[in-house]
Amino acid sequence: HTDRRTQEETDMSDEETPVPTEAEYAEGADEYGEYDDDGEYDDGGVDMAGARGMRSDYCGELTRDDVDRVVTLCGWVDNRREHGEKLAFIDLRDHTGIIQCVVDEKHDLRREYVVRVTGTVVGRPEGMENPFLATGAIDVQNCTVEVLNKAETPPFMLNSRQDIDETLRLKHRYLDMRRERMQRNLRYRSVVQSAVRGAMEDQGFTEIETPLLIASTPEGARDFVVPSRQQPGTFYALPQSPQIFKQLCMVGGMDRYYQIAKCLRDEDLRADRQFEFAQLDAEASFVGQDEVIEFISYAIAAATDAVRGVWPEDIPQMTYADAMEYYGSDKPDIRFGMTLVELTPLFEGTEANVFKTECVKGIVAKGGAEEIGRNRIDELTEMCKKWGAKGLAWFRVGEGLALDGGLTKFMSADELSGLPQMLEAEEGDLILLQSGDRRSVNDVLGRLRLELGQPPVDEGLAFVWVVDFPMFETINDNGDPVAMHHPFTMPHPDDVDYLVRKGGESMLKIRSQAYDLVLNGWELGSGSVRIHDPEIQARVFAALGFTDEEAREKFGFLLDAFSYGAPPHAGFAFGIDRLTALLLGETNIREVIAFPKTQSGSDPLTNAPTPISDQHLDDLGLRVLPPAE
């Protein structure tokens, strides 16, 4: 290791830093509890082998086995503690962890200075080990220090365990990325992507890149558009997904395609949404739904195993209809019970006006009779009203399954006795009911279920495939159906005959060969068997309200391609950001993206979006409208 030291360091080594006594350790060594209590740095499975440049070792790799070795380390000063006039203890940090170094006090080392330290690994005195630090049994002593770069005082403490304002973190994201949380998240994101790539290639998929500048196509969200300088007045769109191009790859005989694709959608941002995101995008020929589910389940299992050390076996399946009826959502969180129970037959002929509706359903909050007070019930009632309900019916279950609630005086004896029995409620439980149209009841109770019972995001992993989605989700004001997934989804073969122009509500009965993968109540991704028959594709376009001219204008190149022999094919895509966040127990995908946008869509680091110059606008043939009054 001395071969890599400079002459200056060699000269300085004659003036060795004093070795601290046990008393000096007790007074000046690292403070217990400053670091995470896991006792071991986890590098996310990254292999540190290879050229190490200016250093001989990484900070977090050193152990008692290295005692008496001379090492050269590079990193940032995480903390500094002075002891008298002779010694200073510095915590040197790199991406593998932290090691305590004993240096001469004369070195002016401040937080976040970039330094190179050369010294000897020494075991700490008995009783002075730090159990909260992976390297807490050793120090680096007799150190020489080279300051590689000085640093201003950071706007926030990088080793703080306190929450830091997110806007401040994003404005200085390059500093935020030095923190252990972001180091861990971004490195594990790389692990996820590597595992997914390996799994797809194991199954014979070929990685193919598709273009980012495409024609605008209707895919459910608004496009980001790019003006063409060479053809003023025309625009490219940034892809919401590579959907059409991956289907063209199937026409091109590529058989099995995948890529980790960057997609862009101009939609409102939430915890699980960003303008730009990454997804595993896959398509295969001569396969159907079952094969795609098998392909994707294997890739998901590989990523889960790489991060959590667990290989999910036999991911369950659930129909869309069952998901809505029992969980009130097409992305059910199945980690807990509290399923929706059908009560409509119980209230046939009821005298209680509130239950004289199309549908009555209920859920049970176990132990809620005592745990959920009246103020909380009032809060839940207001939530239900915001979600579109008229209110919330509630009953406490007492001794002998007797019900206590404001509506009991309007209910028959059969209703009072049958309600707890049908819900399998017990003494001490709280019963919550909704009545109205079935869609609204399912939606409100599904939201209420999550409000009351959803575990923390990092409490277990529960994957589920949701299958047999409807082809269309609603009828618009023009009387045309609105596609639930996209217009290239194959309808169920038993329902193709329902595909007629202006078919009205009967169109909503058409099932599609579409399927979603859900994890802990988050939709990871969607897929479907694609339409490969030009005649069926034309019928779907017509049902959606496209004229032949409109279909030809928007999708002529796809229809032309299909006319040259398109194989049966199917595919899927799932979000890399969402999967990584859930595997790491994060509640927001911004925590696993290097440079995300805020919820308002801005970038505090670069101040994007920003205006562009008049000259640039002129080059593009554009004019900016004055602000609306």
Summary of the structure (lengths in Angstrom):
residues: 629
radius of gyration: 30.8
end to end distance: 69.8
largest distance: 97.6
contacts: 1953
relative contact order: 0.10
helix: 32%
strand: 24%
